[in-house]
């Protein structure tokens, strides 16, 4: 599925600013892959469960993830970015 629009929460933007330059470069590359195909196998996109069952996640690196939600056809909202602590 191709993504046409991404909205960014203030929380996501604050967390993104805290990343170092190399991590930000990887985020930009992964976001391009995500926009082209949000289920590209390199991203390991998966639905979350429990109290976060309305959210999805995809991998930036082995440790870092983006927490997001589908908002409508071709639209998503990025909620948070970080290590596994974003799930708590």
Steps between C-alpha positions, in 0.01 A plus 500: 500500500634840402483781757402841368501702822677473834411720796747529787400535864684754713627211709646332191670822388656556846630142509634533145696815591679304775644249253856546376576589138569141388173378649309781328648400163375144554155631600479700174597192297248279681225757460555499123466120498190530721333753269556276199381182674417509870515118510843468338668201672804712591279701737355204691169685529267339754179570688525542874276337756365565846443861601673615178292288265406801283868562421758351268878502507787476253874464550754774446795300636528189712419711808292791368138496388234740376158473663222603261131472421303482178274807467330424172579391148865583437529705822690416817599679818844449652451491879846427643851387413749328726605170651257245646405747776258662252271203560451576869 
